[in-house]
Amino acid sequence: MIGLIVARSRNNVIGKNGQIPWRIKGEQKQFKELTTGNVVVMGRKSYEEIGHPLPNRLNIIVSRTAKYEGENLLTASSVQEAVTMAVDADAHRRAGFVPKGEVNVYISGGYGLYKEAIPFVDKMYITEVDTVVEDGDVFFPEFDADAFEKKTGVSGGDEIRFTRTMYTRRVQVKKIGDREITYRKLTETDLETFIRMRINQLTEEYTSEGREVPKNVDLAGALTEYYHRHLADGTFVSWLALDGKTIVGTSGMSFVEKPPYFTCPTGRLGLLSSMFTDPDHRRMGIAQDLLNRVVEEARDYGCGSVWITASDMGVKLYTAYGFEHNGNFMQYRF
């Protein structure tokens, strides 16, 4: 996932005299939470203002005039080159960066990097700061808001208030070989196909594991009722992969809540399901792309972890992504 992180004032200012024109307690907390363990891309001026690489993440500095290289530090000549380096294992080794599973890339400014990145980022995390900055000299670039789905999150601050917003691109396109695979969210009009593919997936899993598919179960009816209800209240989300107009990959994430505990103070958990790729489109990275998108949905929802009862077919994918086995997992069947 390629994201963009920025805070802007009501009049769209992001900088003044080379600095962020406000200091608000808690406003930069999201930046640390998102970027830690991942890749952050910033311009030369932004890096020189900080003066050192941000810890516990890979820092890629976009500069055509200076060269930075060291522990967790690399230089690229453009945002596109930085994005390529961000997922390159050789670049990781050169910087001594050891990712845990799939890495996300976050563009953190300034103006030139934002302008270059907006046409292809998957998400924009925009903190709306409730103030007007006079004589600001750096502004956030204009963008087509209709191309994104907007969600409003939490608010905070003291004398100056702020509100988190997240813009998710409605349609994301990735070139895989000679194909263009389109990624977008599930809608009500997709449900008939989605349910048919879900039943095909379950049937394939049962038969590949030597189990008999239960008969006389109206699974289509039960799934239709479930998806209608949970799509409506926002507790189920799915990303689809399409080759042309044909759905070739599915994913699903259900959101549930438990009483909060130390490692999950929100009590929110993600339950992964419906991970299925058409046999003719396997081994193209589609399943991993879909997995990354729904895991990010769980992170954005505030989930402390994601759970799955993996099929034999899926164990390799989930292990490579970073899922861990829980030896104490137990279940009681009725």
Secondary structure, DSSP 8 states (H G I E B T S, - for coil): -EEEEEEE-TT-EEEBTTB-S---TTTTHHHHHHHTTSEEEEEHHHHHHH-S--TTSEEEEE-SS----BTTEEEESSHHHHHHHHT-HHHHHHHT----SS--EEE---HHHHHHHTTT-SEEEEEEES---TT--EE-----GGGEEEEEEEEEESSSEEEEEEEEESEEEEEETTEEEEEEE--GGGHHHHHHHHHHHHHHHHHHTT----SS--HHHHHHHHHHHHHHHTSEE-EEEEETTEEEEEEEEEEEE---BTTBTT-EEEEEEEEEE-GGGTTSSHHHHHHHHHHHHHHHHT-SEEE----TTTHHHHHHHT----TT------
